[in-house]
Amino acid sequence: MPDTTASPSPVPAARVRRAASGDEEALGRLDRAVWSPLHSVQPRPEEPYEPFFTPRTGPRDHLVAERAGRLVGYVRVGRPTALASNAHVRQINGLAVAEEARGTGVGRALLRAAVAEARRQGARRLTLRVLGHNAPARRLYASEGFAVEGVQPEEFHLDGAYVDDVLMGRRL
């Protein structure tokens, strides 16, 4: 007798695009919804909320993932310093994925888009910082070619524990 049970429908792929100024409210909501001491060194955001975009990091610095017309993630890519001597380096300064989109490839798609964007900008290296206790993020970064390049032991005190700051990078 044939199996008549329906298989789960696949999760539609997320579309990654450059952020627009109109995304600010949705990005702010997403950022507040995913806040956790697992990945944030800042206190939990409280009202009144700061704008998501700042003069230093605007839409031009963000790539967003959409699924079914809804923002489900973002990655922020910028220069680590304003120095001409490291203009060849880009840095991931934030990556967030909505809880319901985790494990569906959104983070990986955003990370790959960040690599492509850094290359498009002429960068030779892409770096990031991740908290030592954030094992899921560290596994994702390693699987995409990022290697640990340094550790600042007990750099942060979060939720009553000292946490390492792990520096990772990769050549482009």
N, C-alpha and C positions, 0 to 999 in steps of 0.2 A: 504494500500500500504506500503511495507517495506521501511524503511529508507535506502537510498543508499548513504548518505553522509559518507565519510570516517572519522573515529575517528582519532584524532591525534596519531601518533605512539609514544609509550612510549620512554622516554629518556633512552638510555642504561646506565646501572650502571657503575660507575667509579671503576676502579681497583686500589687498594691502595697497594703500594710496598715501599720498602726501596729505597732511592735515590741512584743514582750511580754518579760517577764523571762526566760522560758524560751528566748529566742533568743540569750542572751548567749554561750554556748559556740560556737554556729555563727557568730555575728558575729565573735567573736575569731579563729576559724579563717580566715574569709574575709579579714579585715583583714590577718592575717599572710601569707596566700597571695598577696595582690595587692600587698604592699609593694614600692615601687620608688622610687628617687631621682627618677623622672620626676614624682612627685606628693607625696612625703613629705619633710619637712624634718627628721624624726626619724631616728635610727639604726635599722637593721634590728632588729626586736623579738627578744629572746633570752629563753630560759627563766631563771627562772620568769616567765611572762607576767603582765603587769598585767591586772586585770579590764577588760573592754570597757566596761561601764557604770561610771560614777563618780557620786558624789553630785551633781556639777554637770550631767552629761549621762547621763540614764537612758533607759529605753524610751520615755518620753513625748517625747523629742527626736529619735527615729529613726523613719523609715519604711523598711520593708524590701520587697524584691521577691522573690517566690517563683515558682518554676516547678517543676511536678511535685512539690510538697511540699518542695522544697529552696530554701534562701535563696541567691539569686544576686546580691544587691546591697543597698545601703543608702544613705540620705542622712540626714545629721544637720542639723537646723534649730534654731537657737536665737537668742537675743538677743545682739547684739555686745557690749553692756555692760549693766550694771544701772541705768544712768542713766534717769530718767524722761523726760529730754529727747530720747532716741532710742528710746523704747518702741515707736514706729511702724515700726521697722526690724527685720527678721529677717535672719539670716546663715546661709548654708550653710557648715557647719564640717566637712564631710567627705562624700565621695561615692565609693563603691567598687562595682565590678562584677566578678564572677567572670570569669576569663579566657575560659572557654567560653561565656559569655553576652554577650561584647562584640560589638558590631555587630548586635545583634538587637533593639535598641530599649529595652533595660532602663534604660540611663543616661537616655535621654530620658523614659521613663515616670517614673522617680524624680524627675527635675528638674521635670516638670510637676506631680507630686504635691507637691513642696516648694513650688511657687508656690501651689497650691491651699491647702495647709496654712497658709502665711503669710497668705494672704487670709482664711482662716477665723479666724485669730487677730487679725484687724483691722490687719495691717501694711499700710503704704503703699509700702514698698520692700523689695527682697530683694537682698542683696549677697553677694559671695564673694571669695575670694582664690585665685589659681591661679598656679602657677609658669610663668614665661615660656616655658620650653622644652617645656611640655606642650601641644603643638599640637592633638592630638585633643580634649582637654577644652575648650580655648579655642574651637575650631570649634563644638562642641556648645553651649556657653554662648551664643555669638554667634547661633547659629541659633534659639535660644529667647528672643531679645530682650535678652540681657545685653550691655552696652556697656562698653568699657574706660573707667574713670573715673580711673585713676591708675596709675603704674608706680613702684615703688621699685627703681631700678637696682642690680643686683648685691647684693641684700639677703641672699642666702644663698650659702654656699660648699658645693657638693654634688658629690661624686664628682670632686673636683679642678677644678671650674669654678665661676665666679660666675654666679648665676642671678637674674633679675629676679623680683620679686613683683608680680603684676598684680592690681589691684583692679578688679572688675567689679560692675555693679549694674543693676537695672531697676526701673521703677515697676510697681506692681501695680494 
